[in-house]
Amino acid sequence: MSVNYSLAHMSTKPGVENAPKLYYAKAQAAGEAPLPDDGGNTGGGGSDGDENDNPLG
């Protein structure tokens, strides 16, 4: 899989002609990212229902 990056010069307020414009990073992926045979459940990240999952909490 490859990822191509570019810059997009976009308005900060779409529809307002004189609104300031900023550059935003834009990414586009090409190719495949196959899931493992176990359906993607590799045990990394996500919630397991433990009350300690929420760092704000």
Stockholm file with secondary structure:
# STOCKHOLM 1.0

chainA/1-57         MSVNYSLAHMSTKPGVENAPKLYYAKAQAAGEAPLPDDGGNTGGGGSDGDENDNPLG
#=GR chainA/1-57 SS CEEEEEEEEEESSTTCTTSCEEEEEEEEEESCCCCCTTTTCCSCSSCCSCGGGCTTC
#=GC SS_cons        CEEEEEEEEEESSTTCTTSCEEEEEEEEEESCCCCCTTTTCCSCSSCCSCGGGCTTC
//
